[in-house]
Amino acid sequence: MSATALNWDDLRLVLAVAEHGTLSGAATTLGLSHPTLSRRLRLIEDRLGTRLFDRTPQACRPTTAGEEACGLARRLRDDIAGLERRIAGRDSAPAGPVRLTAPDAVAEYLLPPVLAAVCHENPALTFELQVSNQILSLAQRAADLALRVTDSPDPALKGRRIGDVAMAVYARQGLPASEADIAMAPWIGFDDALACSGPGTWITGHVPDASIRFRANTLLGAAQAVRSGIGCGILPCFVGGSIPGLAQVTPPLDGLTTGLWLLGHPDIARLPRIRSAGDALAAKLKGARALLGGIAA
């Protein structure tokens, strides 16, 4: 094997395949087509003269050689991310870009007025919003700040709980007219991806399967189904309370309230522009506590 048989792009590709377990998942993450990724992986293995993965129709599992390559890739990734954090930590400018990541429902229904106010009051800051339901790594500089709906934030991150996300039953106005009518109403359920979530478990315990007329695999999909009048559905209160024409049928449901956290990596959170952005976002989001808690309705 020559000294130039592998480069960082090769190792990054190998690591993506190992972490996703499939070529399609790795291709999506890397922004490549499935055939292109497959061809590049074959070329890497040809140059090395060994297989890095055992392939089956369902998955790609690293061989012993693949595990060694992934170990090196992880070390390089962490070293590069550490260098970036240390260099970025020397930046004392109070202005500049701030990369914020949030799940789709938060980005769609909660953040627009918040970001509008923050941008108006802080013209020196520029926000880049990355909408993702996956947990992007702040340690690897995928984002500077993250809004996450969770009761168990990563202890390695620095942050604050800025609100509580309550959930309630919503329906298009007039369907049903009151909480007493929901037992007879059609319902929006969730597919297997969300069936074990808090809302999915509540529906399983309170709604007959025969009443489920539609199943969604995302909260945004459920929100649109409720909005269209298909039936009742459980939604975060900040979602249901932001959609015109929807009525909150029940008070916030017991056991379904989850924390809303604003998080950052400690090496980045101390930068003036990140600290300023975090303080501004937290202040505006705290002003939305009534909407988050289903009190506004």
C-alpha positions in Angstrom: 0.0 0.0 0.0 1.4 3.4 -1.0 1.5 6.3 1.3 -1.2 8.0 -0.7 -3.7 5.1 -0.7 -6.0 6.9 1.7 -7.0 10.5 2.2 -9.4 12.2 4.6 -12.3 12.1 2.1 -11.8 8.3 1.8 -11.8 7.9 5.5 -14.8 10.1 5.9 -16.7 8.0 3.4 -15.8 4.8 5.1 -16.8 6.2 8.5 -20.2 7.3 7.1 -20.9 3.8 5.8 -20.0 2.3 9.1 -22.0 4.7 11.2 -25.2 4.4 9.0 -24.8 0.7 8.3 -26.1 1.2 4.8 -24.8 2.7 1.6 -28.0 4.6 1.0 -27.9 6.3 4.5 -24.2 7.2 4.0 -24.9 8.5 0.5 -27.6 10.8 1.8 -25.4 12.2 4.6 -22.5 12.8 2.2 -24.6 14.3 -0.5 -23.6 11.6 -3.0 -25.7 9.3 -5.2 -25.8 5.6 -4.2 -23.9 4.5 -7.4 -21.2 7.1 -6.8 -20.7 6.1 -3.2 -20.6 2.4 -4.1 -18.1 3.0 -6.9 -15.8 5.1 -4.6 -15.9 2.5 -1.9 -14.9 -0.2 -4.4 -12.0 2.0 -5.5 -10.8 2.5 -2.0 -10.9 -1.3 -1.3 -9.1 -2.0 -4.6 -6.3 0.4 -3.6 -6.0 -1.1 -0.2 -6.3 -4.7 -1.5 -8.8 -5.7 1.1 -12.5 -5.6 1.9 -13.6 -3.0 4.4 -17.2 -4.1 4.6 -19.2 -7.3 4.4 -22.2 -6.3 2.3 -25.7 -7.9 2.6 -28.9 -6.6 1.0 -29.9 -5.0 4.4 -26.6 -3.7 5.8 -22.9 -3.1 5.5 -20.8 -4.4 8.4 -17.1 -3.4 8.9 -14.5 -6.1 8.5 -11.5 -6.1 10.9 -9.7 -3.9 8.3 -12.8 -1.7 8.2 -12.9 -1.3 12.0 -9.2 -0.1 11.9 -9.9 2.4 9.2 -13.0 3.7 11.1 -10.9 4.0 14.3 -8.4 6.2 12.5 -11.2 8.2 10.8 -12.9 8.9 14.2 -9.6 10.1 15.7 -8.9 12.4 12.8 -12.5 13.7 12.9 -12.2 14.5 16.6 -8.8 16.1 16.2 -10.0 18.3 13.3 -13.1 19.3 15.3 -10.9 20.1 18.3 -8.6 22.2 16.3 -11.6 24.1 14.8 -13.0 24.7 18.3 -9.7 26.0 19.6 -9.2 28.3 16.7 -12.7 29.5 16.8 -12.3 30.2 20.5 -9.8 32.9 19.7 -12.5 34.9 17.8 -13.6 37.8 20.0 -15.8 39.5 17.5 -19.3 40.1 18.7 -20.7 39.9 15.2 -20.9 37.2 12.6 -22.7 34.0 11.6 -24.4 31.7 14.1 -25.4 28.2 13.0 -28.6 27.0 14.7 -30.1 23.6 14.4 -33.7 22.7 15.3 -36.2 19.9 14.6 -38.7 20.5 11.8 -41.7 21.3 14.0 -39.8 23.8 16.1 -38.3 25.4 12.9 -41.7 25.5 11.2 -44.0 26.8 14.0 -42.0 28.2 16.9 -38.9 29.8 15.5 -40.0 32.2 12.7 -41.3 35.0 14.9 -38.5 34.4 17.4 -35.8 34.7 14.8 -37.5 37.7 13.2 -37.4 39.5 16.5 -33.8 38.4 17.3 -32.5 39.4 13.8 -34.3 42.8 14.1 -32.8 43.6 17.5 -29.3 42.1 16.7 -28.3 43.3 13.2 -24.7 42.3 13.7 -25.7 38.6 13.9 -26.4 36.4 10.9 -28.3 33.1 11.5 -28.0 29.9 9.5 -30.8 27.5 10.3 -30.2 23.8 9.8 -33.5 21.9 10.1 -32.9 18.3 11.2 -34.7 15.8 13.3 -31.4 14.0 13.8 -29.1 15.1 16.6 -26.3 17.0 14.8 -23.0 16.9 16.6 -22.0 20.2 18.2 -18.7 18.8 19.1 -18.0 18.2 15.4 -19.1 21.8 14.6 -22.2 20.7 12.7 -23.9 23.7 14.4 -23.1 26.3 17.0 -26.4 26.2 18.9 -29.1 23.6 19.1 -32.7 23.7 20.2 -33.7 20.3 21.4 -36.9 18.9 22.8 -35.7 16.5 25.4 -35.6 15.6 29.1 -32.1 14.2 28.8 -29.8 16.7 27.1 -26.2 15.7 26.4 -24.3 16.4 29.7 -21.2 17.3 27.7 -23.0 20.4 26.3 -23.5 23.7 28.0 -27.1 25.0 28.0 -30.3 25.9 29.7 -33.8 24.7 29.8 -35.8 27.6 28.4 -39.3 26.1 28.4 -41.6 23.1 28.6 -43.3 21.7 25.5 -46.8 20.5 26.4 -49.0 18.4 24.2 -52.8 18.3 23.8 -55.5 16.9 21.6 -56.3 19.2 18.7 -59.0 19.1 15.9 -60.3 21.4 13.3 -62.8 23.7 14.8 -66.1 22.0 15.2 -64.7 18.4 15.0 -65.2 17.5 17.8 -66.8 20.4 19.7 -65.7 19.3 23.2 -63.5 17.0 25.1 -66.4 14.7 25.7 -66.8 14.0 22.0 -63.3 12.8 21.2 -64.1 9.1 22.1 -66.5 9.1 19.1 -64.3 11.1 16.7 -61.9 9.8 14.0 -58.3 10.0 14.9 -54.8 10.7 13.5 -52.4 8.0 14.7 -48.7 7.4 14.2 -46.8 4.7 12.2 -44.2 2.4 13.7 -41.5 5.2 13.7 -43.5 7.2 16.3 -45.7 4.5 17.9 -43.5 4.1 20.9 -43.2 7.9 21.5 -45.2 9.6 24.2 -48.1 10.6 21.9 -48.1 7.2 20.2 -48.3 5.5 23.6 -51.1 7.8 24.8 -53.1 7.1 21.6 -52.6 3.3 22.0 -54.0 3.5 25.6 -56.9 5.8 24.9 -58.1 5.4 21.3 -59.6 2.3 19.8 -57.6 1.1 16.8 -60.8 1.2 14.7 -61.0 5.0 15.2 -57.6 5.6 13.6 -58.3 6.9 10.1 -54.8 8.2 9.2 -51.3 7.4 10.4 -48.4 9.9 10.1 -44.6 9.3 10.5 -43.9 12.9 11.6 -45.5 15.4 13.8 -45.7 17.8 10.9 -47.5 15.2 8.9 -49.9 14.7 11.8 -50.5 18.5 12.1 -51.4 18.7 8.4 -53.8 15.8 8.7 -55.5 17.4 11.7 -55.6 20.7 9.9 -57.3 19.1 6.9 -60.1 17.7 9.1 -59.3 14.0 8.9 -59.7 13.7 12.7 -58.3 14.5 16.1 -54.6 14.3 16.9 -52.1 14.9 19.6 -49.8 17.8 18.8 -47.3 20.0 20.6 -49.2 23.0 21.9 -46.9 25.4 20.0 -47.8 23.6 16.8 -51.6 23.3 17.4 -51.8 26.8 18.8 -50.0 28.3 15.7 -52.3 26.7 13.1 -55.4 28.9 12.2 -58.6 26.9 12.4 -57.5 24.4 15.0 -59.1 24.1 18.4 -57.4 22.7 21.5 -59.9 20.1 22.6 -58.2 19.0 25.9 -55.9 20.6 28.5 -52.2 19.6 28.2 -52.0 15.9 28.6 -50.4 14.5 31.8 -47.0 12.8 31.2 -46.3 14.3 27.8 -44.6 17.5 28.7 -40.9 17.6 27.6 -38.2 20.2 28.1 -37.0 22.7 25.5 -33.3 23.2 25.7 -30.9 25.6 24.1 -27.5 23.9 24.0 -24.0 24.7 22.8 -20.5 23.1 23.0 -18.6 24.7 25.9 -15.7 25.6 23.6 -18.1 27.6 21.3 -20.7 28.8 23.8 -18.2 31.3 25.3 -17.7 33.2 22.0 -19.2 36.7 22.2 -21.4 36.3 19.2 -22.6 32.8 20.3 -23.3 34.0 23.8 -25.1 37.0 22.5 -27.2 34.9 20.1 -28.0 32.4 22.9 -29.1 35.1 25.3 -31.3 36.7 22.7 -32.9 33.4 21.6 -33.5 32.4 25.2 -35.2 35.7 26.1 -37.6 35.5 23.1 -38.4 31.8 23.6 -39.2 32.4 27.3 -41.8 34.9 26.0 -43.5 32.0 24.2 -44.0 29.9 27.3 -47.8 30.3 27.2 -47.9 29.0 23.7 -45.4 26.2 24.6 -47.5 25.2 27.5 -50.9 25.3 25.8 -52.0 28.2 28.0 -52.6 30.6 25.2 -55.6 28.6 24.0 
